[in-house]
Every structure is written in C-alpha cells, then in structure tokens.
Amino acid sequence: MPITANQVTVIRFILLPFPCYLMYGTFEDRLWAIALFTFLGFTDFIDGLLARKYGSTKLGAILDPLVDKIFIAAVYLILCDLGFISPILTLLLLSREFAVTFLRGIALQRDINFRTSEIAKYKTTIQMIGAAFILLVAMFQGSPEIQTVLAAITFFAFSLPLVFLAMGKKIGHRSVVGPSFILLGYVLQRTLSHEVCLNAYMLVITFVTLFTGISYFIECMEKLAKCDKPLLSWEIFFLTATSVVMPSILFYTFSHHRKIAWVYILIFSFEFIAMSLENLLKKTEENRFFLFKVAKVGLQISLGAVAAFLLVLYPRWASSFSQTIVYTICALTFGYTLFKIMIHKNVLSQA
C-alpha cells in the first residue's frame, strides 16, 4: 500500500518538536535543527507531489496548511524568544495566519471557493527558508565564516534546479523562488551589519506574508459583496478578536514570560487546530455550539487582558500570577479543541 500525502503530513507534524527543542541548544544542536527543518520542508514538497498524483482528500486540504501554520508559529515564536527577530514583526506574521484561516471559514460557509494564488504558495516556502536563514546567521554572530557557508548554500540552491533541467525534468516556480530568496539573504548579509541583516530579512518575510494576506482579504470581500450572505457583525467581531486582539494580548504577556515559550506555542497551535477543524465542519456543524465558541473567545481575551493589566501596573509581584493565567488560557484552548474533536469524531473519521 503506497504512503499517502496525509501520512507524510502527519509525520511532519510528529517530528516538528525535535528541531524546535534543538533550537535552544548548542551550536551543533542548532545545526541539527536546521538539517531537520530542511528535511521537514522536503516532506512538505513530497506530500504535495503525492496529493497531485493520487488526489487530495477533504481532510488533507485542511491538514497540510494546518501543519504549515503550526510549523511557522512554533519556529518564529522560538526565534523571537531567542531575541533574533522583532516581536512586532512576529505578531504581524501570526496575525495574518489567523485572519486568513478565519476568512477561509467564512468563505466555506457560503460555498465560495478560492484558488490559492501563486504568491501565496511561495509564501510558505519563503517563511521556511527565512526561518532557517535567520537561525543560521544568528548562530555565527557576524563571523566571516558565515559568508562562506551562505555562498556554498546559495550555489547548491541554484545548482539543484539546473541539474533537474539538464535531466529533462520540469521544475516549478518554487525552485526559482527558493534559491532567489537564499541569494537575497546572502546579499543582505554581505552588505549589512549582523543585526540589521536579521531585521531586514525578517521585514521582507513579513512584507510577503502581509501582502498575500491583504490580497486574500480583498478577494474575499469582493466575492462576499456578490454573495447573498454579506459579512455579519458577529463574524467581524470574531475576525478582530482572533486575529488582532487575542494575539496582541498574548504577545505582550509573552515578553514577560519568555521561560514558558512552549506554552504560547501550544496556545497558538491549539487555536489553529480548532479554527481549521471548524472550517472542515462548516457544512456539517450545527449552530448549537456557537455559544461555546463565544465563551471560549471571551474567556481567552478576558483572562489575557487581566494578565496584561497586572503586568503593566504591578510587574514585580504579578509575574507568577499572570503566568498562571497563561497556563489557564492554554488549558482552556486545549479543552475547547478536544471538545470539538470528540463531538465530531465520526465526521472526522470520514473526511
């Protein structure tokens, strides 16, 4: 029995914690982390090939982008925790992912289909390459050796597509976008200082991410305007709450609780899982669980606001209490996600 695209995606999800853990280790550990990230990026390419060859499933259409979002959230939160990238740019990157996931659910509820744009396909490639580049450059801390390493990587990245062309194989646009983005990093590292290079590269990643998000939003609004079901006020509330308010509050508390970065990774991961699950069930789910969602979002924002408020007024003694609140938000998000899975396990088994 041939391996399926969904199985490759699940393998990628299971392996993700290992490179994330290694990012906090020694120089050699981080090299292994980059190697594993490269392997995980390759599995993303493989499951795409399998999906095109054998056909994608309803579950696979949700599962693959979900794992990509968890991958991006985990890696960039850790890079932010390590002080390699700006918290504001990281927040913008993750807010875009939440907003697009929610908008996709709104579209599915109205039977509006979106064809993923070419630049949106490149976005994930750029994010993955960007994360590996930032970690690699940060590891060498401005040492001249990094120029030799990046030159070798750039040469290999451009050589590989040429080898495939020489063999008569077709190459996709990603085979050009990936090496080009690596070349951009090499040029930035050669011309800018260490810290400016990291900030500039992250700025480019964030720009591409936001550009694709804005393009998606405009297209969604245009199609909703032609639809007989316009955007409702409660949908605008949830869009704002899940993609702006909640991430902003959590990021503020994150700046005071860097030692528990893994808790924030879990919160964002569970939230992505819950939202993707809701998108999968848009056409089968009844509105009887709407109040549960309202309560969950309301509690997340309320608890997060209390934690942030205490940290602003009483930063010394409120730290442990606000940390407890963050754990509570994590448990709440996990509980809600588990509840949705258990309620709809029959539908999921058929997806």
N, C-alpha and C positions, 0 to 999 in steps of 0.2 A: 504493500500500500504506500503510495508516494506521500511525502510530507506535504502538508497544506500550508498556505500562506498564514492562516490563523495560528498554526502551531509555531511557526517561526516568530510571529509577533509575540506570542506568549513566552517563548524562550528569551526574547529580547527584554521583556518585562521582568522576568525572573533574575536575569543577570545584571540588571541595572544597579542594584545596591552595591555590588562589588567595586566598580570603578568609583562610585560616589564615596565609599569608605576610604579607598586608596588616595583620594584627593587630599585627605588630611594627613597623609603620611610623609615619608622622607622623599628625597629627590627621586630615588629609584622607584618608590611606590607610585609616584605621580607619573613616571614614565610608563609603568604598567597600566595606570588608569587611562592614559592617552591611547595605549595599544588596545585596551578593551573598548574604549569609545569608538575607535576605528572599526573594530570588529562588529560592534552594535550598529554602526552606520552601514556596514556592509550587509548585515542581516535585514536592515530596512530596505535596501536595494533588492535583496533576494525575495522578500515576501511580496514586493511589487511585481517582480517577474512572475512569481507563482500565481498571483492573483490575475494577471493578464493572460496567463497560459491556461489555467483551469477555471477561471471565473471567480469573481469575488462574491462573498455572502453578505447578507444583511448585517450580521454581527461583525464581519471583517471590515465593512465600510465604517463602522464606529470604532472598532478595536484598534486599528492601525493608527489613526490620528490621535486617539486617546493616549496610547503608549508614547507617541512622539511628544505630546504635551507634557506628560509626566516626566519624561526624559529631560526636556528643556527646563521645566520648573525646577527639578532637583539639581541639575548641573549649574544653572545660573544662580540659584539661591546659595549654593556652596561657594561659587566664585565670589559672590557678594559677601558672604560670611568671612571668607579669607581676605577680604579687602582688595581684591583685584579689579573689581568693576563698581560702578556707581549704583547705589541703592535706588536712586530715582529712575535711572535707565532700566534697571531690572524690574521695577514696579511697572513701568510703561509696557515692557515686553510681556509680562504676565497678564496685565490688564487686557491687552489686546487679545490674548488667547481666550480669556474668559468671555469677552464681549462677542467674539466670533462664534464660540461654541453656543452661546445663548441665542444669537441671531439665527444660527443654523436650526435650532429647535423651533423658533418662531416660523421659519420658512417651511419646515417639515409639517408643522401643524396645519398649514394652508396648502399643502401639496405643491409648494414652489420648489423646483429643483434648480440647484446651482452647479454649474460646471466649474471645477477648480481651475482658476486662471494659471497661466504658465509661471508667472512671477510668484504666485502663492506656492507652487510646487518647489520652486527654488528656495523659498524662504526657510524651510526646514533644513535643507542642505547647508545654507549659509549659517544658520544658527548652530548646527552641529560642528561644522568646520571652525566657526568662530570661537566656540567654547574650547575646543582643543588648542587652537592658536593662542588664546588668552592664557590658558594654563601653561602652555609650553614657554611662552615669552616670560611670564611671571616667574617660572622656575629658574631661569637663567639670570634674572635680575640685572639685565643690562650687560651681561658678559659678552665679549666679542664672539665667543663660541656660538652664540645663537644665530649669528649671520650665516655661518657655515651650515648649521643644521637646517635653517629655513631655506637656504639656497638648494640644498640637496632634496628637501621635501618638494619644493617648487618644481625642480627639474623632473622628479619622479612623477608628480601630478600631471604635468604636461606630456610626459613621455608615454604614459599608460594609454591614453586615448589614441595617440599616434600608432601605437603597436596594434591596437584593435582595428584601426583603419587599414593598416598595412596587411592585416589578415583578412580583409574584406568584410569585416563586421561593421554593423551600423552602430553609431554612438548617439546618445541622446544629448539634449541641450545641457543637462546636468553635468555631463562630462566636460563641458566647457566652463560652465558657471563655477563649479567647484575649484578647479585649478586657477581660474581667474581671481577668485576671492583669496586663495592662498597667496597668489602673486601680489595682490593688494596689500596683504599683511606684511609680506617681505619688504615691499617698498616703504610702507609706513615705518617699519622697524629700522630700516636703513636711514631714514631721513628725520625721524622724530626721537625725542628722548623716551626712556623706558615708560614712564607713567603716562606721558602724552600719547604714546603709541597705543597703549591699552585702552585709554579713554576714547581715542579716535576710532579704533576698531569696533568698540562696543557701540559707539554712536552710529556707525554705519549699519551694524546689525539691527539696532533699534529702529533706525530710519526705514530699512527694508521691511521690518516686521509691522511697523505702524502704517506704512504705505499700503501694504496688502490688506491690512485691517480696514483702513479707510475706503479702499476700493470695494471691499466686500460690503461694507456698510452702505455705500452709495447704491450699489447694485441691488441690495436687499430693499432699500427704501423705494427705489424705482419700481420694483416688482410688487411691493406691498401697495403702492399707490394705484396700481392697475388691478389689484385684488379686491374682491367684495368684502374682505375682512381686514380693515385697517389695523394699524398698531394700536393696541389698547393701553389705557393708562397704567394698569397693573403690570403690563409687560415692560413698559418704560421704567417703572419702579424697580422691577427685578433686574433689568439690564443695568441700571445705575448702581443698585445695591451690590450685585455680584461681581461687576467688572471694575467698579471705581471705589465705592465706599469701603467694602469689606477688605479688599487687598491693601488699600491705603492705611487703614487702621492696623492691620496685621503687620505691615512693613514698619510702622512706627514702633510697635512693641518689639519687633524683631531686632531693631537697632539697640535695644536694651537687654536682649536675651540671646546673644549670639551662641551661647554654650548649648542651647537646645534647638539648633537649626533644624535638626531632624524632625522635630515636632511640626515645624512650619512646613517642611516638605510633605509630611503626612497630611496636614490640613489641606494644602493645595491639591495633592494627589486625590484624596477622597472627594474633594469638591469637583474635580474634573471627572472622576468616575461617576458621581451622582448626576452631573449635568449630561454626560454622554449617555448614561442609562436612560434618563428622561427623554432624550432625543430619539433613542431607539424605540421607546414605547409611546411616542406621541400619538400614534394612530390606534393604540390599543388601551391606553391608560385612561381611566375614568377620572373625573374631577373630584372624586371623594377624598383624594389625598392632597388637595390644594392647600387646605388649612395646615397640614403638616409642613409643607414647604414654606408657607408664610411664617409659621412658628420657628422653624429652623433658621431661616434667614434673619428674622427679628432677633432671636437669641444670639446668633453669631455677632451681629453688629452691636447689640446692646452690651454684651459681655466684653467685646473688643474695645468699645468706647469707654467702658468703666476702667479697663486695664490701662488704656492710653491716658485717660484723665488723671488717674492716680500717679502715673509715671511723670506727668507734667508737673503736678502740684507737690508730690512727695516722692521724689526719685530715690531717696535713700531707703526708707523703710517699706515702700510699696513694691519693691522689686520682687520679693518672694511671693507676695500675694498676686501680683499681676501674672507671674509665671504660672501660678496655679490656675488662673483664669484661662491662660493659653492652653494648658493641658485639658481643661474642661471643654473648650471650643473644639479641640481635636477629637475628644471622646464624642461630643455631640455630632460632629460631621461624620465620624465613622459610624455611629449608631444609625444616623439617617440613611447613609449609603447601604448599610447592611439590611436595614428595614426594606428599602426599595428592592434589593436583590432577592430577599426572601419572599416578598409579596408577589414578585413577577418571575419566580424561578422557572415556572412552566413555559412562559413566553420566551425566556432567555434560552432554554434548552432547545427550542425550535428555531432559533434565529440562525 
